[in-house]
Amino acid sequence: MTKGLSLHERPDLVTERLSLRRPNDGDMNAIVSIVGDWDVARRLARVPHPYGPDDAQFFLDQIVPAEWVWAITLRGSGVLIGAVGLTPENDAETAELSYWLSRAHWGKGVATEAARAVVTFGLVDVGCHSLTSGNFEDNPASGQVLRKLGFVETGHVLRPCLAVGGKVPPVRLKLPCHPG
């Protein structure tokens, strides 16, 4: 799927208000604080609750090296306020967009701005032909972010949620793209 970029060479991305960089061990406390918040964890499929330092270390050691993941920071601050990334799917031309954000930054356009930069990266630099994503039905704000980016609904299929301890109803979406 990649056009010559390795995960170790992932570039920092910059938007009007944000800097996106590779998450690192210095982000540990912020990750635990943000993802440990029940209102964040229950909206994510792959996150257990409670969420502690061992979980954050797993994220940094296993997920970050294997997926296109960026720490979301406000420009000039360097402090992690969320994360955004692309997870390669079974076919080599599709990836799933995901993100999480500190509650203090909800409703300010941060998720949309960060996700837009990563969508562009996925299409242009990685060479994805399509992107998928989703939001749990009780999280319409996340669905609104995806629709602003051009994602369209493709259906509803139950999906496991580790924090909840069972399957929950998500809305599945897809951004159809054309090879560049």
N, C-alpha and C positions, 0 to 999 in steps of 0.2 A: 504494500500500500504506500510506503514512503517513497518520496522522490529523492532519495539519497541522504535524508536526514536521519540520524540515529536519535534514540531517546535521550542519550547523553549530550547531544548537541542541540537540544531544544532551545530555541532562542527566547530571550525575555521579550515580552510583548508590552507595548505602551499604548495607552489610549489617552483621551483628553484628561481624565481624572485618575487613572489607574496605572499601576505597574504590575505586570504579571511575571512571576519568576518561579524557578523550581523550588518547591518546598524543601526545607532543611531542618536539621535537629534543633536549630534555634527557634523554630516555630512550635515546638512541642507543647508548651503551656497554652498558647493560643488555640491550637487544634483541640486539645482536651477541653478547654473552656467552651469553645463554640460547639463542637460536635457532642459534647457531654450535655448540652442543653436539650431537654426532652423535646421542645418544640422544633428543634432542628433535626434531631435523630429520628423522630417518628416520620419524617418526610423523606427519608433516605432508605433505599432498599438494602444496601450492604453494610449498614452501621449498627453495631450492637448497642444496647443500653442496659445498664450504665456503660459509659465510655471512659476509659482511663488511659494512663500513660502507656501501658502495654499495647492497647489498641492503636494509639497514635504512632507508636514505634513500628507496628506492623504496617500501617499506612505508609510511613516514610521508607521502610526497608523493602516492602513487597509491592505496593501499588505504584508508588512514584517511579521506580525504575522500569516498570512494566507497561505503563500507560502514559499518555500525554497529559500531564497534570501540572497546573500552575497554582501557586499561592496568589491570591488576590490581595493587593496592598494599595493604599492610597498613595499617589505619587508623592515622593519625598519622605514618606514615613517608614517604609520597609516592614511595618507590622502587619502580619497576616490577619485579614478580616474575613477570609473565606477561601474557597478553592473552586477551580473550574477545570474540566478536562474532557478528553476524548478517550473512550475505551474501544479498542478494535473489536468488531463483531466477527462472527464466523466467516463471512465472506471477506475477502481482503480489501474490498472497496467501500465498506460501510463502517462507521464508528458511532458510538452512542455518546451524546453530549450530556454531561452531568455537572452539577454545581451545588455548593452550599455556602451559606453566608451568615455571618453574625446577625442576630436579631436587631442589633443597634443600627444596622445598615439596610434593613428591609425597607422597601417602598421608596427608595431613593434612585432607582435606575442603575444601581451598581451591578446587579446580576445581569441585566440586559447588556450593559456596556462590556463587561468581562466576557460574557458568552459570545457576543458579536465578534470580538477579536479572535476568540478561539475557533469559531465557525469559519471565519476567513482563513485562518491558519490551516484548518483541516481541509478545506477545499483547495486552496492555492498551494500550500507548501507540502502537505502530506499527500494530497491527491485523492481524497475521499470522493466517491461518486455520489454518495448520499449519506445523510446523518439522521440518526433517530434520537429520540428522547422520550420523556414522559413525566407525568406528575401524578401523584396520588389525587384522587377525586376531592379530598378534603383540603387540597392546596391549590386553589384556582389561581393564586398570584403567580405561581411558577408556570402554570399553563399560559398565563398572559405574557410572561417573558418569552416563552417559546413562540407564541403566535406573532409577537412583534418582530421576531427574527425570520418569520416566513414558514415556520413549521405548520403542518396541517394534521388534523386528527386522522388516525388510521384505525382506531378501535379501542376496545376495553378488554383486557385479559388480566386475571388475578396475578399478582406478583408477590413473591415473598418479601417480607420486611423484617429484618433481624430484630430491630428495636421493639416492634410490636409482638414478635414471636409467632407470626402467622402470615397468611396471604391477605393482601389488601387490594382494593380496586384502583388501578391506575388508568389514566388516559394515555394512550400511546400516540406519539406524533412522529412525523417524518418530514425532513427537508429534502425534497427531491432536487438533485443537482445534476449538472451535466459535466462530463469530463472536460477539463481545461486544457 
